[in-house]
Amino acid sequence: MSLHWKVLAWMLAGALFGVGLQQFVEGSPRSGLSFEATEGGLVVTQATGPGAKSFSAGDEVAAVVVNRGAPEEERISLSDPAQFAALVSARPIGEVLWLERGGALAPVALDLDPASARAKWIEPFELIATIFMSLLKMLIVPLVLSSIVCGVTGVGTMKDLRRLGGKTFLYYVSTSLLAICVGQTLVNLVKPGDGAELGLSPTAAAGAREENFIEIFVRMVPSNVFDAFTDNGAMLKVIFFALLLGLFISKAGAPHSERMRELFESFFAVMMKMAEGILFLLPYGVFALMVKVVARTGFAVFEPLLLYMGTVALALVIHACVTLPVLLKFVGGISPRRWLKAMSPALMTAFSTSSSAMTLPVTMRSVEERGKVSNKVTSFTLPLGATINMDGTALYECIGVIFLAQYYATVDPEFALTMSQQGLIVMMALMASIGAAGIPSAGLVMMLTILSALGLPLEGAALLLAVDRPLDMMRTVVNIWSDSCGAAIIARTEGETPVPAPGSSA
């Protein structure tokens, strides 16, 4: 059985096993918060777990809001820690409760209690998934460094490098803008935020991000390249150094140029062999990931945001199934169906990991071995694309911001967006997607930058976090699909013939 069928089979098996655990094995929800009673309500004594990251010890809580934004919304005053514990035990895992703290509401997401029976069942799968993810992460920096250096030194003259780099950058910017325009058009047609019952306050503080777009470009230049090598979130710095290193290796002259080029070619070959060995475990890692995610996920939190989720999903499908295949067919002259079949292992890995960076080894292997694109093209375009080409993320950020603006405008007309403001969102979504790291939920973090620039409350981004996981999985697939299509199109313009060439049999 070929790799992509194995991955698909184990992915489905993991999803089914996860559903079975969710349905038949007891799993208690937990908030991660511990309280003691005070005169005004409760005070937090301990905040643990990812769902309670908005709180810290000493926070005073007066009430909890359940079903926020829905017709059955209810505010419950809190006076006894046991009262809150009983409330949590009766709510579904994955739901977001809103606690009244200092006159404002802060979210706490209910997670699976680690002491429950279901958590015990999930533990071995979580261990396998963690080890597998760590193996993928281990490959990122050395693979990106060696592949880009080999790509730059193998391109040839500076003229060749400018030509290949220009094509790559033009493709990435063009597809990201097309994705944003698809999202902008759809969200304005569907208007999922109009009349939505989210319960968000338009008077919440908008806040401000310390990092702006100028700083994104400034942090591309590493002050200490070895520090950058130790951080998978610093890929822009690694890429910048690799580009410079490859360029000046080419300029060093004999015999140093040949020695360094051969050194990195050997290093890259060894890293690809290591990636091949790790990817042998891919189906089993995907199985463990799917069991872990599906067994933990609650579904109640999705109900108030179904129209928003549907809008994002439809826009992603349109971009992935219409926009990119049209470019692939009419610009690259390549069969989209055959290219999709060749890229299936990478797309399945992207769906299960939600990370462009972690999927990079699978993407490179699929494009080179299954797509028959040269290492000269893949080693230059794909590591760059995993960092700056985020079509799905750009589309998602545009829809998310406009969705929240539509909701706030129904409460306060001052939040209604003009066309010029929507144009600003388009450009900022493009820049934010370039600056976003290729890690899970990075797009949600970058959305805060756009909300701050427009003066919109940041509270809405916390609500969207409740439904971010499935959308993150989908948009990562679109990101990887776009990267692979770009490599195929650029290879075609360089005179190469990827495996699904025009006129080839299906």
TADA-V26669 format. One line per field, one symbol per residue. ss: DSSP state (2 for helix, 1 for strand, 0 for the rest). phi: phi as a letter, one per 40 degrees, with the letter a starting at -180 (. if undefined). psi: psi as a letter, one per 20 degrees, with the letter a starting at -180 (. if undefined). A space follows every 10 residues. Layout:
# TADA-V26669
ss->???
phi->???
psi->???
This chain:
# TADA-V26669
ss->0022222222 2222222222 2222000011 0011111100 1111111002 2200000001 1011110000 0001111000 2222222220 0000011111 1001111110 1100002222 2222222222 2222222222 2222222222 2222200222 2222222222 2222222222 2222222222 0000000000 0000000000 0022222200 0000222220 0000222222 2222222222 2200022222 2222222222 2222222220 0222222222 2222220002 2222222222 2222222222 2222222222 0001022222 2222222222 2220022222 2222222222 0000222222 2222222200 2222222222 2222222222 2022200022 2222222222 2222200000 0222222222 2222000022 2222222222 2222222222 2222222222 2220000000 100000
phi->.cdccccccc cccccccccc cccbbcbcca cgbbbbcbcc ibbcbabbgc cbccbadhcc bbabbbfcgc dcdabbcbbb dccccccccc bccgcbcbbc bggbbbcbcc bccccccccc ccdccccccc cccccccdcd ccccdccccc ccccchcccc cccccccccc cccccccccc cccccccccc fcccgcbbgc ccccccgacc cbcccccccc cccacccccc bccbcccccc cccccccccc ccgccccccc cccccccccc cccccccccc cddcccdccc ddccccccbc ccdcbccccc cccccccccc bbcccccccc ccgbcccccc cccdcccccc cccfaccccd dccccccccc cfcccdcccc ccccccbbbb dccccccccc ccdccccccc cadccccccc cccccdcccc ccccccccbd gccccccccc dcccgcdcdc ccccccbcdc ccccccdcdc dcdccccccc ccccgcbddc cdgccc
psi->prghhggggh gggggggggg ghhippopqq hjpqrqqahj dqpphpoqqh ikiirrpipp phrqpqlpir hkqppoqpip hhghhhgghi qqpiqpqopo okirpqqppp rppiirhhhh hhghhhgggg gghhgghhhg ghggghgggh gghihcrhgh gggghggggg gggghghggg hggggghhgh lhiojqnijq pijqphapph pahhhghgih ophohhghhj oiikhhgggg gggggggigh ihrqihghgh ghghgggggg hhhghgghih jghhggghgg ggghhhpqih ihgijghggh gggggggggh ifgghggggh gikqohghhg hhjhgghhgg hhhkohghig ghgggggggh ikqqhgggig gghghiginm ghgggggggg ghghhgghhh hoiiipprhh hhhhgghhhg hhhhiqqlrp jhhhghhhgg gghikqqihh hhghhhjhgh hhgghhgggg ggghhggggh hgijjrnrhm qpiqq.
